[in-house]
Amino acid sequence: MRKLGSSVQQHEGADHVVSLLRRARLDWLLHHFPPRLVQSVYVFVNGFITIGVLALLALVSRNPFVFPSLGPTAYLLFFSPLGKTSSPRNTILGHAIGLICGYAAFVLTGAGALPFGVHLSSEA
């Protein structure tokens, strides 16, 4: 019988999946399925739940909490949670920089000058 987790060490962040499966007593999955499949299902389920909770929060509060960069961020956080790219500092700063750039583009293009839904036309 092979050592549990030996083939899952393909990526530096994969060891958290093995420890989580051991705690949940689901480590038998690694003996019956390829480790890459188990990790892929883990990332998919956790990303789906996280984005679903944020979508529910957006529905209840009537504010948008789901945005395009959330999917790749959830992937990074669940695929390699101990990696440098998925640290909270990098995640928060990256989204803050995107927010500032988006707002600057919004203001510089004059999109915020008119009320929502009003379009300028050449016919006056």
C-alpha positions as CSV (number, residue, x, y, z in Angstrom):
1,M,0.0,0.0,0.0
2,R,1.4,3.4,-0.9
3,K,2.1,6.1,1.7
4,L,-0.9,8.5,2.1
5,G,-0.2,11.9,0.7
6,S,3.1,10.9,-1.1
7,S,1.6,11.4,-4.5
8,V,-0.4,14.5,-3.5
9,Q,2.8,16.4,-2.9
10,Q,2.8,17.5,-6.5
11,H,2.1,21.1,-5.4
12,E,3.5,22.8,-2.3
13,G,0.0,23.7,-1.0
14,A,-1.5,20.2,-1.5
15,D,-0.7,18.9,2.0
16,H,-3.5,20.9,3.5
17,V,-6.0,18.8,1.5
18,V,-4.5,15.6,2.9
19,S,-4.7,16.8,6.5
20,L,-8.3,18.0,6.0
21,L,-9.3,14.7,4.5
22,R,-7.7,12.9,7.5
23,R,-9.6,15.1,10.0
24,A,-12.9,14.5,8.2
25,R,-12.0,10.7,7.9
26,L,-12.2,10.9,4.1
27,D,-8.6,9.9,3.5
28,W,-9.8,6.7,1.8
29,L,-10.6,9.0,-1.2
30,L,-6.9,9.3,-1.9
31,H,-6.6,5.5,-2.1
32,H,-9.5,5.1,-4.6
33,F,-9.2,8.2,-6.8
34,P,-6.2,10.0,-8.3
35,P,-4.9,12.7,-5.9
36,R,-5.3,15.4,-8.6
37,L,-9.0,14.6,-9.0
38,V,-9.5,14.8,-5.2
39,Q,-7.7,18.1,-5.0
40,S,-9.7,19.5,-8.0
41,V,-13.0,18.5,-6.4
42,Y,-11.8,20.1,-3.1
43,V,-11.0,23.4,-4.8
44,F,-14.3,23.4,-6.8
45,V,-16.5,22.7,-3.8
46,N,-14.8,25.2,-1.6
47,G,-14.8,27.9,-4.3
48,F,-18.5,27.2,-5.1
49,I,-19.5,27.5,-1.4
50,T,-17.5,30.7,-0.9
51,I,-18.9,32.4,-4.0
52,G,-22.4,31.1,-3.1
53,V,-22.2,32.6,0.4
54,L,-21.1,35.9,-1.1
55,A,-24.0,35.8,-3.7
56,L,-26.4,35.1,-0.9
57,L,-25.0,38.0,1.1
58,A,-25.4,40.2,-2.0
59,L,-29.0,39.0,-2.4
60,V,-29.9,39.7,1.2
61,S,-28.2,43.1,1.4
62,R,-29.1,44.1,-2.2
63,N,-25.5,45.1,-2.8
64,P,-23.1,43.5,-5.3
65,F,-20.6,41.3,-3.6
66,V,-19.8,39.0,-6.5
67,F,-17.3,40.5,-9.0
68,P,-15.2,39.1,-11.8
69,S,-11.9,38.7,-9.9
70,L,-13.5,36.7,-7.1
71,G,-13.3,33.4,-9.0
72,P,-9.5,33.5,-9.5
73,T,-9.1,34.7,-5.9
74,A,-11.1,31.8,-4.5
75,Y,-9.1,29.4,-6.7
76,L,-5.8,30.8,-5.4
77,L,-6.9,30.7,-1.7
78,F,-8.1,27.1,-1.9
79,F,-5.5,25.7,-4.3
80,S,-2.4,27.0,-2.4
81,P,-3.5,28.6,0.8
82,L,0.0,28.7,2.2
83,G,1.5,30.2,-0.9
84,K,2.9,33.8,-1.1
85,T,0.4,34.8,-3.8
86,S,-2.6,33.8,-1.6
87,S,-1.6,35.7,1.5
88,P,-4.3,38.0,2.9
89,R,-2.0,41.0,2.4
90,N,-1.5,40.3,-1.3
91,T,-5.2,39.5,-1.8
92,I,-6.5,42.6,-0.1
93,L,-3.9,44.9,-1.7
94,G,-4.6,43.4,-5.1
95,H,-8.3,44.0,-4.9
96,A,-7.7,47.5,-3.5
97,I,-5.5,48.4,-6.4
98,G,-8.1,47.1,-8.8
99,L,-10.8,49.1,-7.0
100,I,-8.7,52.3,-7.2
101,C,-7.9,51.8,-10.9
102,G,-11.5,51.1,-11.7
103,Y,-12.8,54.1,-9.9
104,A,-10.2,56.3,-11.5
105,A,-11.3,55.1,-14.9
106,F,-14.9,55.7,-14.0
107,V,-14.2,59.3,-13.0
108,L,-11.7,60.1,-15.8
109,T,-14.1,58.9,-18.5
110,G,-16.9,61.0,-17.1
111,A,-19.1,58.0,-16.5
112,G,-20.0,59.3,-13.1
113,A,-21.1,62.8,-14.4
114,L,-24.5,61.6,-15.6
115,P,-27.2,59.8,-13.6
116,F,-27.4,56.1,-14.2
117,G,-29.2,55.2,-17.4
118,V,-28.9,58.7,-19.1
119,H,-27.1,58.7,-22.4
120,L,-25.9,61.7,-24.3
121,S,-27.3,61.9,-27.8
122,S,-26.5,64.2,-30.7
123,E,-30.2,65.1,-31.1
124,A,-31.1,67.9,-28.8
